[in-house]
């Protein structure tokens, strides 16, 4: 039979062994949790960028669906003085077509992106309609007004993407 002293020593050794095996497991679990958090944070950042691009593409497609001309987007994120992330610009030959494009964009953004326009300007005369989605500002011009204001030239430092119906 083991003496009382030997039993206490064996119990102390077992406790010490448990302590040493638990610490690395706890550290590796903490590393796994922190790496999962970092991956989730990185993934959410990527999704935000993709959402912006999806919204810009939705707007451009809504324009093209209503026969808009010269559809392009300007990525203003790299320009330090911009008031938003993107401009999406197009033109049409008549005020009726300009209004139809604006209405279609509003409908498609609600349906596909679940976003309502924050502010609208220009629907009264339909020469130049502006739809403000905070991070994206949409400009729908009558052709002669687009040629006069030439927004692409004013924001020449931005990256321009052109859209067309041709596939």
Protein Blocks (a to p, Z undefined) as FASTA:
>chain_A
ZZfklmmmmmmmmmmmmmmmmmmmmmmmmmmmmmmmmmmmmmmmmmmmmmmmmmmmmmmm
mmmmnopahiacddfklpmkbcbfbdcddddfbfklmmmmmmmmmmmmmmmnopacfbdc
hjlnomaccddehjaccddddfklmmmnommlmmmmbccddddfbZZ
